[in-house]
């Protein structure tokens, strides 16, 4: 449950940038970075 909540938070922060708000998430952990990864790569990151 904790991981799903975190992912939803990251996605919401990403969508807010489309509305002109600043993204407070460091770029290494932003939704755009994580959405390019899959499987074990996500677990390691």
C-alpha positions in Angstrom: 0.0 0.0 0.0 2.8 2.4 0.8 4.4 2.0 -2.6 1.1 2.6 -4.4 0.6 5.8 -2.4 4.1 7.0 -3.2 3.6 6.3 -6.9 0.3 8.1 -7.0 2.0 11.1 -5.2 4.8 11.1 -7.9 2.3 11.0 -10.7 0.2 13.8 -9.2 3.3 16.0 -8.8 4.2 15.3 -12.5 0.7 16.3 -13.6 0.9 19.5 -11.6 3.9 20.6 -13.6 1.7 20.4 -16.7 -0.4 23.1 -15.0 2.6 25.3 -14.4 3.5 24.4 -10.8 7.0 23.5 -9.8 7.8 19.9 -9.1 9.3 19.5 -5.6 10.5 15.9 -6.4 14.2 15.5 -7.2 14.6 14.7 -10.9 16.1 11.3 -10.2 12.9 10.2 -8.5 10.4 12.1 -10.6 7.6 10.2 -12.4 9.1 10.8 -15.8 12.3 9.0 -14.7 10.5 6.1 -12.9 8.0 5.5 -15.7 10.9 4.6 -18.1 12.0 1.8 -15.8 10.5 -1.6 -15.2 10.9 -4.8 -13.1 14.1 -5.2 -11.2 15.4 -1.8 -12.3 12.6 -0.2 -10.3 13.4 -2.2 -7.2 17.1 -1.3 -7.4 16.4 2.4 -8.0 
